[in-house]
Amino acid sequence: MKKRLIAAAAAICLLATACANQTEGTQPAAEADKGGLEEITFVLDWTPNTNHTGIYVALEKGYFTDEGLKVTVVQPPEDGAEVLTAAGKAQFGMSFQDSLAPAFSGDNILPITAVAGVIQHNTSGIISRKGEGMDTPRGMEGKKYATWNMPVEKAMVQNVVEGDGGDFSRIELIPSTVTDEVSALRSKSVDAIWIFYGWAGVKTELEELETDYFAFSDLNPVFDYYTPVIIGNNEFLESRPDTAKHS
């Protein structure tokens, strides 16, 4: 865990260094505030959590200020950090390597680029109540899985379930409304949830909920990718070549 948090902090600090003393490209350059700091907006992907540790450490320790930046961290809109960043309302944001594919396909490609990996490995997987047979993917058969209904998400779940000899079609897919994994599992409104263990998994430990868990990266090396990742607005990055280079 400590190594992951250090990696997150390092990625954010590197980002801050690359941004220092530049001008904004997606909108008229923001004037420096009274302290001579340039304003930068960073949009999260979700509620603040351990994946964002580096951002908040940098804010608390004054690392951004040291680099001449006044960074404002905002919550994502309903359609996500990608859309806000693409629109130039934020210069940088938090996203995920696996879910970025739709942003780069179709007729409406979003003008964003992944510029840094926050965590060097995929720390996500499926969590469930302990002892109900879902310690392996095949055990999800006949159980309720909270899905975001994303093609890449369902394809990954199908891959590991079938790789374990299971039948993906036998999983009950229900729309995910989960905001508190512990409550959702305890109430049995859902049986299995895709989580980042460093956040939701640790939370179950702190709240003394016994669980089973399997990680995607342990089952298929293809799924051991960078996630989350920091994304930047393309016009902003192109007007700041040093940002793209150092990120």
Secondary structure, 3 states (H helix, E strand, C coil): CHHHHHHHHHHHHHHHHHHCCCCCCCCCCCCCCCCCCEEEEEECCCCCCHHHHHHHHHHHHCHHHHCCEEEEEECCCCCCHHHHHHCCCCCEEEECCCCCHHHHCCCCCCCEEEEEECCCCCCEEEEEECCCCCCCHHHHCCCEEEECCCHHHHHHHHHHHHHCCCCHHHCEEEECCCCCHHHHHHCCCCCEEEEEHHHHHHHHHHCCCCEEEEEHHHHCHHHCCCCCEEEEEHHHHHCCHHHHHHC
